[in-house]
Amino acid sequence: MPNEILIMIMDSLPAIHVLNSFFCVNKRYHQIIRRYMHQINLADVDPHIKEYSCSTLLPAIRLNIESLILDDIETFQKILSFNSKTITQLFPYLRHFEIVKCFDVNRLSKCSIQSLRLLFSLKLEITNLKSDAEFRDLLFCDESRIEILNMKCNGSIVQLQDQQQDSSRTLRKLTLTLQNYNDFLYLLNYMPALEYLDVKAHNINDGEDLNLITSNKFHYLTEFHFILTKMTMYFNRINSLLSLFYKLERLSLNIMCFECQQYIDGYYLIVCSLTRKLLGRKSRFFPKLKNLIDFEFYLLSITSSDIIIMNPTTAYVIETFQSEYWLKTGWKIGCFVNPVRDGLRFECHVFSLPFKYERFSFMPDTFLNYKKNYLTVMACCNWINVRFLFLHDVNHRQYSVEFFKLIEKEFINLKTLFMNKDCSLNDQLIHDRRLTLNTVNVLAVDDENMSKDFGKRMLLMVPNIKILIICSRNLMEITNNFSDQDLRTICSNILKVGHSDDNGNLIQSKEYFEYFPNLLK
């Protein structure tokens, strides 16, 4: 068989399978498979292939390996158990290294951590990070060569050292997931050469940002992506940070804030002295971002009840994005306002389109009437990135047929649907069983007091469900003690049932397992 045909076949297979099958067959095959020796991925491979790779294959081709991806820390330790060298000594030309699964950082020796700083690119997910010593060993030293770092830290950094230390002079691209915003600011202080920054933080507490010296420090940073996963009262701290990134060209923000003194709209986001004078409002979001080319965002602002503001409407808010500034940029914006029923607070959602993020939270039925600052019709592309939808209406309005028709039509890649407590459906939707969300495979209904009709209709809504999270009492009621024939086919395809209460073990009867025959053991 000609080499070209062999290469076409091998290109369709994982590289590690090609190497496992044809390594040491003969000289001809050795020459052909050399092209597959540079990038090794041992994630999710057969245990026998992993064992052979660690003990025999990788040491034999170690001078060819430039990228190495491992499934877990055990595989890393297994490779080193066959060799006394560190990972960078064993693979001297290694540029990228990654461990996919989360592991306790204490399982890495200090020598192993220090060897990783000789890499060009590193990706890890770690837990039990008790101090910033690992960052000092990896980055904050003259020996570090890392230019690209992707690190996820589960938990906060317990002990941050106050003493002055060396800054990272090589790090150019950083992707970071941290528990606390303060930890991020501390680390950022020692990364003056950054050009690209992608950060996900769980929460922002009150605090001072004065230790972030001056804006001269970040004159290389041109791209910043930030996601805050928990609501905050301290949105002003993001404003303070952005004022230091004065050379930004691309910005992405996903933030939800409450107790706001003013809602976030087009006037709030831009700097316009005339606007400030006419409206008497502070506009401070883009004080120095004069080089901004792209701006993607989802900003939810819930106003405080103890301030008096003009009652915003969706029409008014979208008008603030139709000013000369926004039309000149060409950025497409959408928004909707959900007045809280006490009449004193407002939920104001503003977002760029197409929507960039995988998650949309706190979506009420009034989303149905969201408005855009442009007239062009863009069919089925504004919401294709959304995978997770969190439905919640503070006013407890019933969700309508029209709402779910919009979800079905435009959220074509939706995978997870989470219904918060007090969600309900109107009578038309309860009785209209034709409407389904065929892409959803995870459904969570977090309400112990939901009605039987509501629960049954939601299960019928997602015929391809694989994972169900529900209160055990509700599950028994909805399925009529696991005898309802309308739901039997849907439930027979479910692989996992998670119970949102502590009584899940009480319902695992013979009838339960017959109703859910495909549950993973």
Disulfide bonds with the S-S distance in Angstrom:
none
